[in-house]
Amino acid sequence: MKIAIVILNWNGKKLLEQFLPSILKYSIEADIYIADNASTDDSLIFVKNNFPEIKIIRNSDNGGYAKGYNDALKLIKADIFCLLNNDVEVSENWLKPILNEFKNNDTAIIQPKILDFKNKSHFEYAGAAGGYIDKYGFPYCRGRIFNTIEKDTGQYNNNTEIFWASGACFFVKRNIFEKLQGFDEDFFAHMEEIDFCWRAKNLGYSIKYINNSIVYHLGGATLNALNPKKTYLNFRNSLYTITKNAKGNIFTLILVRLILDGIAAIKFLVEFKPLHTFSILKAHISFYKHCSTLLKKRKSQKNKILYYHKKSIVFAYFIAKTKHFNRL
């Protein structure tokens, strides 16, 4: 079973300097690629000079996470793709449990345990121990609900089925990626992996969290949580995702989201973060502008499953004060 690790890069020389050594050291089973999104720094010169064994794919433009990977993966021959952020440190033997799962089970997509590079005793925001969504499309993880990050005490040391796998370290079978026609490029970045996993789930494919494969994610290297653009993409793409894939009356879901997102916008305003309030407004404008296209995509999702783990994670977290996944 041939595996390719594909690291998407855009002006990330400093990150490559820091994180490539662990990947080279602990990934002898894999071919390693840099998929470069038209960087303007000297990332590729650095890779050529210091890691000649790494193959380089030059994308013609910066199409974000979705288009960047879609373009690059067309040029790579492997049975398994590992889509790895350029700010991830891997650990010894991290690939073996993943490959064993793919060999022994009919699993389409896998995520490892993702811990915080800056605080390695805790889970990391983007994926933690596997992702879920609530009825209204809000994502959360085993180990992370909104901004509450759990310490890793072994509470999620079991391999289990999850709803979505993090794009920070995302393993997928090549034939599944091709069958689903890759990521939706309208997303550009953020939540495209949730949309992809949801489409896979609607077709009956299995997505797993494998606890004894461990990586450490720096997080926020491209867009941190304080950046209004990240707020815009998260709110907009969440609306895109539920419109495309959710089972049930989509118009009721969108109405509830309009109310909840309005509350979030007011919260940002009260916290003196008007740019984030504007980002939510901008996200909804973009969503309504593209609604007809999204509804056409929705029609192609013929098998819609019961997708949510919790009806409202907003209620559970902010009203019921349930901050940890294992107490939901």
Helices and strands as residue ranges (DSSP letters): E 3-9, H 13-26, E 30-36, H 43-50, E 55-58, H 64-73, E 80-84, E 88-90, H 96-104, E 109-116, E 119-123, E 131-133, E 139-141, E 144-145, E 148-149, E 160-161, E 169-173, H 174-179, G 185-187, H 192-202, E 207-217, H 228-245, H 250-270, H 274-289, H 291-300, H 313-314, I 315-319, G 325-327
